[in-house]
Structures are given as structure tokens and as C-alpha cells.
Amino acid sequence: MAPPDSEADARIECLPGSATPSNGSSICALCVPGKHQPARGQVGCLDCIAGSFCVEGSVLSAPCSGGTHSNATNLTSADEC
């Protein structure tokens, strides 16, 4: 029987809205404002798309309110729309 893989045992699966900074990391961090992560167990967060904003820990991009829009990515609040 092989010994346990201590590196694999240290890995954790981050929840949506958070990610690890690198493969094999045992640390999860919330996505910073302007980023989101819809999936579990990912490395890094995704850019918030144009026409939407992402607050800290976003799982999905939130669309700008009706009558507002921005072509910029990585918006951090509805006020930036």
C-alpha cells in the first residue's frame, strides 16, 4: 500500500465565489471585487464581464440596472455602471 500523498491531502476544494491562488494550495480566498467564480475547486477568479459588476465573493456577474451600462470589465459596484 502506498503512503498517503501529503500534498494531495492538503488540497481543499474552494466554494463558488472563491478560489485558490495556485494548484495544490490549501488556502481559499474570496474573489476580489471585479472578479467572480461560479465553479467549485478552481484556481483563480474570472473577470467580471462588460455590462455587469461583481462584489467581493461573487459567484456570478450581476447585470447593470436597466438604463445603465458600461463597456468596461471588472466593475466592482452598480455605481460604476
C-alpha positions in Angstrom: 0.0 0.0 0.0 1.3 3.4 -1.0 1.9 6.1 1.7 -0.7 8.9 1.7 0.1 11.8 -0.6 0.5 14.6 1.9 0.3 17.3 -0.8 -2.9 15.9 -2.2 -4.3 15.6 1.4 -3.5 19.3 2.0 -5.6 20.5 -1.1 -9.0 21.8 -0.4 -11.9 22.4 -2.8 -12.9 26.1 -2.6 -16.6 27.0 -2.8 -18.0 29.1 -5.7 -17.2 32.8 -5.1 -13.7 31.9 -4.0 -10.6 30.2 -5.4 -7.1 29.1 -4.6 -4.1 31.2 -5.7 -2.3 28.2 -7.2 -2.6 24.4 -7.9 -2.1 22.4 -4.7 -2.8 25.3 -2.4 -4.6 24.7 0.9 -5.9 28.3 1.0 -9.2 29.6 -0.3 -9.7 33.4 -0.8 -12.9 35.2 -1.8 -12.9 36.6 -5.3 -11.9 40.3 -5.1 -14.3 43.0 -6.3 -14.5 43.0 -10.1 -14.0 39.2 -10.3 -16.3 36.1 -9.9 -16.1 32.3 -9.8 -19.1 30.2 -10.5 -17.5 26.8 -10.0 -16.1 24.8 -7.1 -12.4 23.9 -6.7 -10.9 26.5 -9.2 -7.6 28.2 -9.3 -8.2 32.0 -9.7 -11.3 34.0 -10.3 -12.7 35.2 -13.6 -13.0 38.8 -14.8 -16.4 40.4 -14.4 -17.9 40.9 -17.9 -18.8 44.2 -19.6 -22.3 45.3 -18.7 -22.1 43.8 -15.2 -20.4 44.2 -11.8 -19.0 41.8 -9.2 -18.7 42.5 -5.5 -16.3 40.6 -3.2 -17.1 36.8 -3.2 -19.3 37.0 -6.3 -20.4 33.6 -7.8 -21.8 35.3 -10.9 -21.6 38.7 -12.6 -24.6 40.9 -11.6 -26.1 42.8 -14.6 -26.1 46.6 -14.5 -29.6 48.0 -13.8 -31.9 48.9 -16.7 -30.9 52.2 -18.3 -27.2 51.9 -17.2 -24.3 50.2 -18.9 -20.6 50.1 -19.1 -18.3 48.5 -21.7 -15.6 48.2 -19.1 -14.8 44.9 -17.4 -14.1 44.2 -13.7 -16.6 46.7 -12.4 -16.9 46.5 -8.6 -20.3 48.1 -7.9 -23.6 49.2 -9.6 -22.4 52.8 -9.2 -19.7 52.1 -11.9 -22.3 51.0 -14.5 
